[in-house]
Structure formats: C-alpha cells, structure tokens
Amino acid sequence: DEIRAGTLMATAVAFVMAVFVPQAFADHALWFAVPYALVRLLGMGLFLHLAWQDPEERRAGLAFALPASLGLVAVIVGALASPAVRPWWWVGMIGIDFMAGAIAGRKAVPRMDVGHFSERHGLIVIIALGESLIVAGGAVADQELTVELGTIGGLAVVLTCLLWWSYFGWVREAIEAALHELPHRARGLLGRDGFNFGHFPLVAGVIAFAVAFERVLSHPTEPLHLELALSIVAGLIGFVGGTGLVVWRATGQVLLPRFIGVPVVAAAVLMSVSRPPAYALAAAVGGMLVVLLLEHRDRGARSEREDRRPVYSRLG
C-alpha cells in the first residue's frame, strides 16, 4: 500500500512538473524545479523503503541517494538563477547524477530482475520515439498538405522506424543476454553503465531529432539552417553512436557500420545546409538503411561461422 500511495503521489507531482515544462527556462522555473525534486525524492524514498531490510540493498541505495541529493540542490538553485546561467546549473545536476551512480557502483550494487530492468529501459526508448512522432504530427496538423510537407513527414516517420529497428531489432536482446550471463556485482555494473548511463545519449538523440522534425515540418519550404543540421547530427551521434557504445560495453563487440556510418552520414547532412530539408533527412534515412543492412550481413556471417564450429568447441 505504501508503494502504491507513493507512486500515485509521484504521478500527481509529475503532472504539475509536466505542465510547467514550457516555463522551465522562463519566469516560472520553480514550478518545474520543485516538482522535479519532489518526484526524485519520492523515488529514492520508495527504493530505500523497499531496500531497508537488506544491508547490501540499503548500502547501494544510500550510496546513490546521498550524492544525488546535491543534484536536487543544483536544480533548485538553477531555478532561482537568471535564465542565462540556468542551463549550466541543470547540466551540472546531470553531471552530479552520473557521479552519484559511479560512486554507488564502487560501494554496492542493487539486485535486479534482468527481464524487468531491460524491459523498463526499452519502454523509455519507445516512449521517446513515439513522442518525437507526436511532435512531428503536431507540426503538420495545422498546415496545408504539400509535396514538400508530405516528403519531409514521410522521411521523418521512416527515420524514426529505422531508429526503432536499430535498437529493438537485436541490440536490446543482446544487452539483456549479456546481463543474464554475469554474476551479481558485474551484472549491476553493466546495468548501470549499459542502461542507466548508456541510455541517456539515446534519449537525448531522440530529443535532438524531435527538435529537427518540428522545425523543418513547421517550415518545409525553407532551406535547412546549420543549427537544424547540427540537431540531426546530434541525434545520429546520440542514438546510433550511443547504441554502438552500449553494445561494446555489454559484449565487447565493435559495431563498425555504426561507428563508421555516423561520421559519413553526419558529413552528408552538414553538406545539405542551405538546401531543402528533405536532402538531409534522405541522407539520414539512406545512411541508416546501409548501416542496418551491413549489420544484418555481419550478424549472418558470424552466425554461420558459429554453426560451423565443431560441437565440442561450442560446448567449451
């Protein structure tokens, strides 16, 4: 009952926070910052409540909660600061959260249900990708349908689907399988690095794509500006490069198509500045298709080599 009540309280507070997101960098920043801090405190409190009877779980919770509380102070101070310096305070809060996770991982790691843990992070990615399409749809809703608008909208949808496939096609399952094979402490560290830390650039990348989608769909006939091209590049680096780093951390496998493809596609996007936005999105779609096809071929070749190994070798 305490957990249900705490979850409902956090939901109510999060609603207030969501309402004031548009004012977070304006005059009502405290209406965003205070609910954010309360949601975080409720989350940490619920975790500690569940973990208190287990010494290792309690140690892991306290090891994270104490330094992370400094980040909440940074959130409130940032809300009171001038809008010019507020982003730096909040970026500092993100840095403190990463530091708190690193400190906690050295002292203790909480136990996890691997399937549930992986599924929750996958849902975060789904929600982020879905919200990017909602943003794109909102930009299209009040405009007259033209060839330019339809082309850009179609490319945005295809690109979002390719991002989805690049994660859910096999990456999430590979990370989850790697978690299952590890002992408790190593599993907790991989969960921290591969999911808690590693999924941050993925979501940031989706946000960068959403910004670009909204802007180019709102002005489909305008040439692509440099800042929007950089937003698309940031999305590629965050999501595609981020998934490559997560796989490397989990399995040791270097995904060359992703690490080589991102700079190449980024260069093509930047070359599309001052041209119609469809050129940049088409470059991103084409690049993602090539990356995924190369990975599919490589995975098929690796599977064939594994099948050809003698049975006694595969059994170790």
N, C-alpha and C positions, 0 to 999 in steps of 0.2 A: 504493500500500500504506500509506503514511503517513496518507493521508486516511481510509482505511477503519479503520485502527487507532485513530486519534484519535476518529473517530465512535463506535466501539464503547466506547472508554473513557468518552466523554461520556455514552453511554447508561447504562452501569453506574453512574456517579456520579449521574446524574439519577434513577435508581431509588431510591437512598438518600435523595435530596432529597425525592422524592415521598412516601416512607414517613413522613417526619417533618414533612410539611406540617401535620398536626393539632397538632403540638407547637411550631410556629413562634412562637407568641405565649405559650408556656408555659415549662416548665423545660428543654427540650431544644432551644432555638433554634439553638445552634451546629451541631447535626446537620442542620439545614436550611440555615443560612447558609454553612457551609464547602463543602458540595457545590454550592450555587448559585454561589459564587465560582469553584470549580474548573471548572464547566461553562462559565461565561462566559470564563474564561481559556483553556480549550481551544478554544472557538470563535474567539476573537481570534487565538490562536496558529495555528490552521489557516488562517485568512484571510491572515495575514501570510506564512505559508509559501508559499501559492499566489501571493501578490502580490509577493513579494520581488524577482523579476527585472524587474518593470515599475516604473519610477520613479514614475509617477503613481499606480498602484495602491498601491505601498508608502507613498507620502506620504499617501494617503487613509486607509489602514489605521492608520498611526501617529497621524495627526491625531485619529482616534476613540479608539484604544486607550489612549493616554496619559491623557487626562482621564477616560475611562470607568473607569480603574483606581481613581480616587478614590472612585467609587461602590461598588466592591467593598470598599474600606476601610470605608465607611459601613455596608455590610451586616454586616461582622464586628463593628464597634463596636456596632451596634444589637443584635446577638445577645447581646453581653456586658452591655448596659444593662438597666435594670429594664423589666419588661413595660409599665409605664405610659408610658415615653418611647420604647419601641422602634418603634412605628409611625412616629413623626416621623423617626427616623433612616432608616427604609426609604422613606418618602416623599421624603426628601432624596436618597436614592440614585436614585430615578426622575427627580428634577429634574436631577441630575448627568448622567444618561444623555441627557436631552434637550439639555442644554448641550453635551455632547460631540458629539452629532450636528450641532448648529448650528455649532460650531467647525470640525468636519471639513468641513462643506459649504462653508465660506468658503475653505478651502485647496485641497481637491481632492475629486473625487467618483469612486467606483469605476465601472468599466464594468459594464453589466448586460445579461443576456438578458431582454428585456422580458416575453416569454411566461412564462418560468420564474419570474421575480420576481413577476408578478401572480398566477400560479397558487399559489405558496407562501403568499402572504398570504390568498388565498381559502381555502386549506385550513385556515389558522388560524381563520378565521371559522366554517367548517364544524365543526371540532372543538369550538370554544367552544359553538356552538348545540347540538351533539349532547350535550355534557356537561351542558348545562342540562336536557335531557330525561332524561338518566340520573339526575340529582339528583331531578327530579320523580318519576320512576318508583320510585326508592328510597324516597321518602316515602310512596308509595301502597302499596307491596308488602305491608306488614305490617298493613294496615288493612282493616276490613270495608267492602265496596263499598256506598256510599250515594248518594242522588241528589246531595247536596252535593259529595261527593268526585268523582263522575263528571263533574259540571258544571264544577268547577274544573279537573280534569285535562284535560278536553276543550278548555277555553278556553286553558289553558297550551300545549297542542300546537298549536292553531290560531294563537296569537300567535307561537309560535316559527317556524311555517311562513311567516307573513307577514313576519317579520323576515328570514328567508332570502330571500324573494322581493324584498324591498325592496333587497337588496344584489346578489343574483345575477340578478335579472330584467333589469337593464341597467347598473347602476352600475359593477360591476367591469369590464365590457367597455368602458364609456365612458372610464374612467380608463386602462385599458390602451391604448386607441386614442390617447388624448392623449399618452401616453408615446412611442408609436411616431413621432409627428409631430415630436418635439422633437430638437434637436441634443444631443450628448453631455452637456455640462455642465447645460443646462436639464433634460434628462431625469433626471440624477442628483438634482438638487434637488427635482424633483417626486416622484421615488421616495422621497426622504427625507420630504418634507412630507406627501404623499398616502398613502403606505403605511406607512413606519416610524413616523412620528409620528401620522398621521391614523387609523391602525387601532387605536391604543391606546384611545381612548374607545369604539370599537366593542366591543372585547373586555371592557372594564370595564362597559359597558352590559349585555352578556350575563351577566356575573357578577352584576350587581345584580338582573336578572330571575331568575337561578337561586336567589338568596337568597330572593326573594319567593316563588317557586314552592315551594321546600322548606318554608318556614314555613307558608304557607296550606294546603298539602296535608297537612301534619302535624296541623293543627288546623282542619279545614274548616268546623266549625260556629261557630268563634269570630269575633266581629266583627273587621273589619280595623283593625289598630293603625296609628298615624301613621307609625312607623318603617318598616313594610312598604309603606305607600302611598308614602313617600319613596323606597323602594328601586325600586318600579315607575317612579316619575317619573325617577329617576336612570338607569334602563335606557332609557327613552324619549329622554332628553336625550343619553345617550352613544351609543346606536346610531343612532337616527333622525336626531337633530341632527348626529351625527358624520359620517354618510354625506353629509348635505347639505353640510357644510363641505368634505369631501374632493372632492365634485363641483365645488363652487365653486372650489377651489384648482386643480383639474385643467383645467376647461373654462371657468371664468368664469360658468357658468350658476347662477342663484339659484333653488333649488327652493322656491318659495313654499309649496306644500302642506305640505312638511316643516317649514319654519320657522314657519308659522302654526299648523299642526296640533299640533305638540308642546306649546306652551303651553295650547292649548284642551283637549287630552286630559289633560294634567297636572292642570289645574284640575278636570276631571271625576273623575279618580282621587282627588284630595285631598278632594273632596266625598263620596267613598264611605267615608271614615273612620267607624268605628263601625257600619258596615253589613256585610252578608255579603261576603266577599272576591270572590264572583262578580261583584258590581257593578263593582268596579274593573277586573277582568280583561275584562269585557264592554266597558267603556268603552275600554280599550286596544285590543281587537280591532276594535271599531267604528271607532275613530279611524284605525287603520292601514288598514282597508279603504277609508275615504274618501280618505286620502292617496294610496294606490296607484291608485285609480280616477281621481282628479284628475290625477295624473301621467301615467297612460296616455292620458287625453284630451288633455292638453297636448302630449305627445310626438307623438300622431297628428296634431294640428293643425299642429305645427311641420314634420312630415314632408310634409304636404300643401302647405304654403307653399313648402318647398324644391323639391318636384316641379313647382310651377307657375312657378318662375323660368325665364327663358329659358336655353337651353342654353349660349349664350356667356357668360352671367352666372355659371352654375355652374362653368364651366371657368376662371373668373377672368380 
